[in-house]
Amino acid sequence: MPTAISELTTMRVGGPAREFAVAASSDELVALVQDADASGTPVLLVGGGSNLVVGDDGFDGLVVKVETSGMRIDGESLWVAAGTPWDSVVAASLDEGLAGLEALSGIPGLSGATPVQNVGAYGTVTSDVLASLSVYDRETGERATWTPDRCGFGLHRQSVFKHSSRYVILDTTMKLRRSESSDPVRYAGLADRLGVSIGDTVAAKEVREAVLDLRGQKGMVLDAEDHDTWSVGSFFLNPVMTTVPAKAARAPQYPDPSGIKVHAAWLIQNAGFAHGYGREFGAGTVSLSTKHVLAVTNRGGARTADVMAFASHIRDGVEAEFGITLVPECDLVGCSLN
Ligand SMILES: Cc1cc2nc3c(=O)[nH]c(=O)nc-3n(C[C@H](O)[C@H](O)[C@H](O)COP(=O)(O)OP(=O)(O)OC[C@H]3O[C@@H](n4cnc5c(N)ncnc54)[C@H](O)[C@@H]3O)c2cc1C
């Protein structure tokens, strides 16, 4: 019985993997990829499957589930193998008296995938704390240790790893601070929740609790019982443009290195798609989250085709209303919007 990719992803869609393997160590991970490359077999790496949507036909190649483990703390430096669940890294760092990751609490997935889209939340992004990472380069066949300047971070959710299968991230090292105090709070909603001002610091563990609470309210912490979390988190990127169309002038906007970033959730809501929208759509297997309009969710029994049709419908509605085309944030493999 081939492994169903739907069992490996948080959206719980995706057909079978032609071949499937689990990598329990970095050497095993590299060997699996090397052998597949030598035989011309396509490879798909899967971590927590929380940013990945695979087509109903599955993957015609080798799916490798990254399950490498290990974490080491040396002074203010934290080394972690790619297969370690990200939130366990955050929790362990705080328990060890290291601050810096608290705002990134509760993000699903594995630590090896956090640099892929320079994961971020509540004012912190991975590149703020990343000191180095080890990669296996499938083109040169070599392993190397990179500093962040090689990773192509900069634009929103971008890196040299995103939408590329050239590099396998084996481990990451983060530079943290030995302190019980958080980094300065950078996000208004978090500052409100903590009852402090932007720029203030509080106990780092208090920030973690507040972030987990805020994320939970938005369905942004995985919970198998809650279909609002059967998602990839934010399905669409916040669009960046040089001129904001007049109709979208009231949307929250933020400066971005390449223009103005516009709040995608506002666009979706103001194009007429409310929380939970979609129950009447298609077979009723997909809808927007009842807690957060940026999350496209599987209500049970969805196929990838349903997700693609529904996400296309949302994109088209926003485009018709504002002339702005939303683009998926997650990785689509063997599927695309219509
Ligand atoms: C409820 C929910 C909330 C979320 N909230 C946030 C948020 O606040 N901020 C945010 O930025 N993201 C968020 N996400 C998205 C997601 O959690 C992150 O992108 C996460 O880092 C993905 O990790 P993963 O291990 O699940 O990656 P996967 O989904 O397994 O993989 C994602 C991509 O990375 C590749 N990949 C995986 N491992 C490696 C590796 N070791 N080397 C090279 N490539 C690799 C895969 O092939 C795939 O292309 C959320 C998702 C969900 C479901």
The ligand as a MOL file (V3000), in Angstrom:
LIG
                    3D

  0  0  0     0  0            999 V3000
M  V30 BEGIN CTAB
M  V30 COUNTS 53 58 0 0 0
M  V30 BEGIN ATOM
M  V30 1 C -1.8240 26.2580 11.4020 0
M  V30 2 C -0.6020 26.7990 10.6940 0
M  V30 3 C -0.0160 27.9960 11.0850 0
M  V30 4 C 1.1340 28.4960 10.4420 0
M  V30 5 N 1.6710 29.6740 10.8730 0
M  V30 6 C 2.7750 30.1640 10.2680 0
M  V30 7 C 3.3550 31.4120 10.6910 0
M  V30 8 O 2.9160 32.0220 11.6470 0
M  V30 9 N 4.4390 31.8690 10.0240 0
M  V30 10 C 4.9810 31.1950 8.9620 0
M  V30 11 O 5.9680 31.6760 8.3920 0
M  V30 12 N 4.4650 30.0170 8.5430 0
M  V30 13 C 3.3820 29.4890 9.1600 0
M  V30 14 N 2.8350 28.3060 8.7400 0
M  V30 15 C 3.4460 27.5930 7.6140 0
M  V30 16 C 4.4220 26.4700 8.0420 0
M  V30 17 O 4.1820 26.0540 9.3600 0
M  V30 18 C 5.8790 26.8780 7.9320 0
M  V30 19 O 6.1760 27.2700 6.6200 0
M  V30 20 C 6.8240 25.7400 8.3340 0
M  V30 21 O 8.1440 26.1950 8.4190 0
M  V30 22 C 6.7870 24.5520 7.3790 0
M  V30 23 O 7.5480 23.5170 7.9640 0
M  V30 24 P 7.3180 22.0110 7.5610 0
M  V30 25 O 8.3580 21.2000 8.2470 0
M  V30 26 O 5.9250 21.6260 7.8370 0
M  V30 27 O 7.6050 22.0630 6.0050 0
M  V30 28 P 6.9010 21.2070 4.8560 0
M  V30 29 O 5.5220 21.6960 4.6440 0
M  V30 30 O 7.0780 19.7610 5.1120 0
M  V30 31 O 7.7860 21.6480 3.6180 0
M  V30 32 C 7.6970 22.9480 3.0830 0
M  V30 33 C 8.6950 23.0660 1.9250 0
M  V30 34 O 10.0130 22.9780 2.4370 0
M  V30 35 C 10.7040 21.8720 1.8580 0
M  V30 36 N 11.5280 21.2880 2.9080 0
M  V30 37 C 11.0990 20.6920 4.0580 0
M  V30 38 N 12.1500 20.3050 4.7980 0
M  V30 39 C 13.2640 20.6740 4.1150 0
M  V30 40 C 14.6640 20.5400 4.3620 0
M  V30 41 N 15.1500 19.9590 5.4560 0
M  V30 42 N 15.5220 21.0300 3.4210 0
M  V30 43 C 15.0800 21.6380 2.2990 0
M  V30 44 N 13.7570 21.7760 2.0120 0
M  V30 45 C 12.8660 21.3030 2.9220 0
M  V30 46 C 9.6240 20.9380 1.3470 0
M  V30 47 O 10.0740 20.1120 0.2940 0
M  V30 48 C 8.5610 21.9170 0.9240 0
M  V30 49 O 8.8730 22.4290 -0.3540 0
M  V30 50 C 1.6940 27.7730 9.3750 0
M  V30 51 C 1.1110 26.5520 8.9700 0
M  V30 52 C -0.0240 26.0700 9.6300 0
M  V30 53 C -0.6210 24.7590 9.2070 0
M  V30 END ATOM
M  V30 BEGIN BOND
M  V30 1 1 1 2
M  V30 2 1 2 3
M  V30 3 2 2 52
M  V30 4 2 3 4
M  V30 5 1 4 5
M  V30 6 1 4 50
M  V30 7 2 5 6
M  V30 8 1 6 7
M  V30 9 1 6 13
M  V30 10 2 7 8
M  V30 11 1 7 9
M  V30 12 1 9 10
M  V30 13 2 10 11
M  V30 14 1 10 12
M  V30 15 2 12 13
M  V30 16 1 13 14
M  V30 17 1 14 15
M  V30 18 1 14 50
M  V30 19 1 15 16
M  V30 20 1 16 17
M  V30 21 1 16 18
M  V30 22 1 18 19
M  V30 23 1 18 20
M  V30 24 1 20 21
M  V30 25 1 20 22
M  V30 26 1 22 23
M  V30 27 1 23 24
M  V30 28 2 24 25
M  V30 29 1 24 26
M  V30 30 1 24 27
M  V30 31 1 27 28
M  V30 32 2 28 29
M  V30 33 1 28 30
M  V30 34 1 28 31
M  V30 35 1 31 32
M  V30 36 1 32 33
M  V30 37 1 33 34
M  V30 38 1 33 48
M  V30 39 1 34 35
M  V30 40 1 35 36
M  V30 41 1 35 46
M  V30 42 1 36 37
M  V30 43 1 36 45
M  V30 44 2 37 38
M  V30 45 1 38 39
M  V30 46 1 39 40
M  V30 47 2 39 45
M  V30 48 1 40 41
M  V30 49 2 40 42
M  V30 50 1 42 43
M  V30 51 2 43 44
M  V30 52 1 44 45
M  V30 53 1 46 47
M  V30 54 1 46 48
M  V30 55 1 48 49
M  V30 56 2 50 51
M  V30 57 1 51 52
M  V30 58 1 52 53
M  V30 END BOND
M  V30 END CTAB
M  END
